[in-house]
Amino acid sequence: MSGKLKPSLDCKNPFQDLKIASWDPLRRVQRSPCPLCGRSRKYYCYDCYVLVGVTRELIPTVALPVKIDIVKHKEEASGKSTSAHAKILSPDWVTIYQYPDMPKYDKTKTVLIYPKEGSLTVEELVASVKGSSSSSARSTPLKELERVVFIDSTWSQSRGMCIHDNLSDLVCVQLKDAVTCFWRTQWESKHYLATIEAVYYFVKEYHDHSSTQAYDGEYDNLLYYFAYQYNVVQGAISQREENMQRKRPAVEDTTEDKPSQARKHPKTAQ
């Protein structure tokens, strides 16, 4: 996605209740060459998917309940994409492909996260995989869930990508209630999420409907970089607004000091 930085209207301190690891290691990071490609990067290389300027033990690793594939459009700017967050934080569970180079998926074990007519909710997905006879169950070719595919592109590009032969037969699942906190303007619905937001909200909701254990922040660190960058951006916006206020000249109210401009007529002699 692309656009201008903007304050988030829907997300006031949206990450304050999440169990996210300390950002202190990120605050100490200096821009450095990527150890693989040599390009100047900060925090991580979004082309090579390796850490830069910080060691692995200082950054959280998130274990996921299923394998995640992200199919990234070749024209999607890597530096603005959040798909790298998923690969860096869950390296053993996440694979990123550049569209149209991707595997042929088994539709009995794989779903595509994409909102379209007929898409399942996550609750319906879990019921379908379990073979439940509840009202949430819908008939699908799914026998189990091994892999979940996400599309990383602009929304206009995604419409063409989802009809690719390798994706078009997959059962689609949509995330209905999540609201994006992405700081770049997009002109679609506020429910259209950044890639890392979509991954996070899916695995969290999947846990809620498939596990007997209450959710306890197991996947919150998927938003480790996203939440940090969100706060950096919001801080920069607040600082810019304060600077503009200081530069704005004060307007003096001199109404009471000005002499009356009304012309005074002498009284008519009687």
C-alpha positions in Angstrom: 0.0 0.0 0.0 1.1 3.6 -0.4 -0.1 7.0 0.7 0.6 10.0 3.0 1.2 9.7 6.7 -1.9 10.5 8.6 -3.1 10.3 12.2 -5.2 7.3 13.0 -8.8 8.3 13.8 -9.9 4.8 15.0 -6.9 3.7 16.9 -6.1 5.6 20.1 -3.3 3.6 21.8 -4.4 0.5 20.0 -1.6 -1.8 21.3 -1.6 -0.8 25.0 -3.3 -4.0 26.2 -1.2 -6.4 24.1 1.6 -8.5 25.4 4.3 -7.1 23.1 8.1 -7.5 23.9 10.2 -4.5 24.9 11.2 -2.1 22.0 14.4 -1.1 23.8 16.5 -3.2 21.4 15.0 -1.3 18.4 15.6 2.1 20.0 19.4 1.3 20.0 19.6 0.1 16.4 21.6 2.1 13.9 21.4 1.8 10.2 23.8 -0.8 8.9 24.6 -2.9 5.8 22.5 -6.0 5.4 24.9 -9.0 6.0 23.5 -10.7 2.8 23.0 -8.0 0.2 25.0 -5.2 1.7 22.3 -2.6 1.3 21.8 0.0 4.0 18.9 -1.1 6.3 17.6 -0.5 9.8 16.1 -3.3 12.0 15.9 -5.8 9.2 16.4 -6.3 5.5 13.0 -6.3 3.7 14.6 -8.0 0.7 16.6 -10.7 2.4 14.4 -11.2 5.5 17.3 -11.1 8.0 17.9 -9.0 11.0 20.2 -5.9 10.7 21.9 -4.2 13.7 20.4 -6.5 16.3 20.8 -10.1 17.4 18.1 -12.8 17.2 17.8 -13.3 21.0 16.7 -9.7 21.5 13.8 -10.0 19.0 10.7 -12.1 19.8 10.0 -15.3 17.8 6.3 -16.3 17.4 5.2 -19.9 16.9 2.1 -20.1 14.7 -0.7 -22.7 14.6 -0.5 -23.2 10.8 2.0 -22.5 8.0 1.6 -19.1 6.4 2.3 -18.3 2.8 2.4 -14.6 1.6 2.1 -14.1 -2.2 3.5 -10.6 -2.8 2.9 -8.6 -6.0 6.1 -7.7 -7.8 5.1 -4.1 -7.9 4.4 -3.9 -4.2 7.2 -1.7 -2.6 9.1 -4.0 -0.3 10.1 -1.0 2.0 6.4 -0.2 2.6 5.2 -3.8 2.9 4.6 -5.4 6.3 5.0 -9.0 5.0 8.6 -8.9 6.1 7.5 -8.5 9.7 5.8 -12.0 9.5 8.9 -13.6 8.0 11.3 -12.0 10.5 9.2 -12.8 13.6 8.0 -16.3 12.5 10.8 -17.5 10.2 9.9 -21.2 10.5 6.2 -20.7 9.8 6.2 -18.1 7.1 7.2 -18.3 3.4 7.0 -15.3 1.0 6.5 -15.8 -2.8 6.7 -13.2 -5.5 3.6 -13.3 -7.7 3.1 -15.2 -10.0 5.8 -17.6 -8.8 4.0 -19.7 -6.2 3.2 -23.4 -5.6 0.0 -25.2 -6.7 -1.9 -25.5 -3.4 -3.9 -28.5 -2.2 -7.5 -27.1 -1.8 -8.3 -29.8 0.9 -5.6 -28.4 3.2 -5.2 -24.7 2.2 -7.3 -21.5 2.4 -6.9 -18.0 1.0 -7.6 -15.0 3.1 -9.6 -12.8 0.8 -13.0 -11.0 1.3 -15.4 -11.9 -1.5 -19.0 -13.2 -1.8 -19.3 -16.6 -0.3 -16.2 -16.3 1.9 -16.2 -18.2 5.2 -15.7 -16.5 8.5 -13.0 -18.0 10.7 -15.6 -19.6 12.9 -17.1 -21.3 9.9 -13.7 -22.4 8.7 -13.0 -24.1 12.0 -16.4 -25.8 12.1 -15.9 -27.0 8.5 -12.4 -28.5 9.2 -13.7 -30.2 12.3 -16.7 -31.6 10.4 -19.0 -30.1 12.9 -22.8 -30.4 12.3 -23.3 -27.0 14.1 -25.0 -24.1 12.4 -21.5 -22.6 11.8 -20.4 -25.5 9.5 -20.6 -25.1 5.7 -19.8 -27.7 3.1 -16.2 -27.2 1.8 -13.5 -29.4 0.2 -11.4 -28.9 3.3 -10.3 -32.0 5.2 -7.7 -30.3 7.5 -5.9 -27.0 7.7 -2.2 -26.9 7.1 -1.6 -23.7 5.3 -3.1 -20.2 5.0 -2.3 -17.9 2.0 -2.3 -14.1 2.2 -2.0 -11.7 -0.7 0.3 -8.7 -0.3 -0.6 -6.1 -2.9 -2.7 -3.0 -3.4 -6.4 -3.8 -3.4 -6.8 -3.2 -7.1 -3.9 -5.7 -7.8 -5.4 -8.3 -5.5 -8.5 -8.7 -7.6 -6.5 -10.1 -10.4 -4.2 -12.2 -8.3 -7.0 -14.1 -6.5 -8.2 -15.5 -9.8 -4.8 -17.0 -10.7 -5.1 -20.8 -11.4 -3.1 -21.6 -8.2 -5.4 -19.6 -6.0 -8.8 -19.5 -7.6 -9.9 -23.0 -6.3 -9.1 -22.3 -2.7 -11.7 -21.7 -0.1 -11.7 -18.0 0.8 -11.9 -16.7 4.4 -12.6 -13.2 5.4 -11.8 -11.2 8.6 -14.9 -9.2 9.3 -14.5 -7.0 12.3 -10.9 -6.0 12.5 -10.1 -2.3 11.8 -6.7 -1.3 10.3 -4.3 0.9 12.2 -2.0 1.3 9.2 -0.7 4.8 9.0 -0.7 5.1 5.2 -3.8 6.4 3.5 -5.9 3.9 1.6 -9.2 4.7 -0.1 -10.9 1.3 0.6 -12.7 0.1 3.7 -11.2 0.6 7.1 -11.5 -3.2 7.4 -8.9 -3.7 4.7 -5.8 -4.6 6.7 -2.1 -4.4 6.3 -0.6 -7.8 5.7 0.8 -8.3 9.2 -2.5 -7.1 10.7 -4.3 -9.8 8.7 -1.9 -12.5 9.8 -2.3 -11.5 13.4 -6.1 -11.2 13.4 -6.4 -14.5 11.6 -4.3 -16.6 14.0 -5.8 -14.9 17.0 -9.4 -15.6 15.9 -8.4 -19.1 14.8 -7.2 -19.7 18.3 -10.4 -18.3 19.8 -12.5 -20.8 17.8 -10.3 -23.8 17.8 -8.6 -24.0 21.2 -10.0 -24.9 24.6 -7.6 -22.5 26.2 -8.4 -18.8 26.5 -6.2 -16.5 24.4 -3.3 -15.1 26.4 -1.3 -13.0 24.0 0.4 -15.9 22.3 0.5 -14.1 18.9 0.7 -10.4 20.0 4.4 -10.2 19.1 3.4 -10.5 15.5 2.7 -6.8 15.8 6.1 -6.1 17.4 7.5 -4.0 14.5 4.1 -2.8 13.3 3.2 -1.3 16.8 6.7 0.2 17.2 6.5 1.9 13.8 3.0 3.0 14.5 4.1 4.8 17.6 7.1 6.3 15.9 4.8 7.7 13.2 2.3 9.0 15.6 5.1 10.7 17.6 6.4 12.3 14.5 2.9 13.6 13.6 2.4 15.0 17.1 5.8 16.7 17.0 5.1 18.2 13.6 1.7 19.6 14.8 3.4 21.1 17.9 6.1 22.8 15.7 3.4 24.2 13.4 1.5 25.6 16.5 4.7 27.3 17.7 5.4 28.8 14.3 1.9 30.2 13.9 1.8 33.9 14.8 -0.3 34.9 17.7 -3.4 36.9 16.8 -3.9 39.9 19.1 -7.3 41.0 20.1 -7.2 44.8 19.9 -10.9 45.4 19.7 -11.1 47.4 23.0 -8.0 49.5 22.1 -9.3 50.8 18.8 -11.0 54.2 18.9 -14.6 54.2 17.6 -14.7 54.7 13.9 -18.2 56.1 14.0 -18.4 59.8 13.0 -19.7 61.9 15.8 -22.3 64.6 14.6 -22.7 67.8 16.6 -26.0 68.3 18.3 -28.4 70.6 16.4 -28.9 73.9 18.1 -32.3 74.3 19.6 
